[in-house]
Amino acid sequence: MSVQSKTLAIVYHSPYGHTAKIAQYIAKGAEKIGVAVHVMSIEHIEWDLLDQADGIVWGSPTYMGSVTGPFKMFMDSTSKRWMSRKWQGKLAAGFANSGGLSGDKLSVLQQINLFSMQHGMMWVGLPLLSTGQAETDLNRLASHLGLMTQSNNAPIELTPPQGDLDTAVWFGEYLALMLNRIH
């Protein structure tokens, strides 16, 4: 009897590439644990993959203290799946990026969390204690509801900083371990 690999979908909006970069690093972490990962932009949603995934991670930049307009439109487009409870019982997690150190990323994570809860999903936060505040430290922004990263309004070749990227890998590993534990 073979054990089927768990699947994790990572869905994001990334107008400038920073959030897409974080999605890729989360995927690296999950893949290290042996989870099959499907990374997709909201502009290219593969609905069947989302419906079949064991878990879904949502990511958005922070625009004016909220998810981006297109990400909100994507969220609204899931109403038929909400009504049919298509994603009920799936693992859910979130990540948010902003140019500023705070950037009101918490409000984005809260919005994504509520969206997931309305779909009946099981939320998994980031249980990693901060190792400091330098750009090389893990969870330097001390978030626990989900992953927070900072792009510092710089090109994606330079940001987010290494500590944020390493935290994204850690988060992906943790989510994969939780998938294996829950499902």
Secondary structure as UniProt FT lines:
FT   STRAND          7..12
FT   HELIX           18..32
FT   TURN            33..34
FT   STRAND          36..41
FT   HELIX           42..44
FT   HELIX           47..52
FT   STRAND          55..61
FT   TURN            64..65
FT   HELIX           69..76
FT   TURN            77..78
FT   HELIX           79..84
FT   TURN            85..89
FT   STRAND          91..98
FT   TURN            103..104
FT   HELIX           105..118
FT   TURN            119..120
FT   STRAND          122..123
FT   TURN            135..136
FT   TURN            138..141
FT   STRAND          147..150
FT   TURN            152..153
FT   TURN            156..158
FT   HELIX           162..182
//
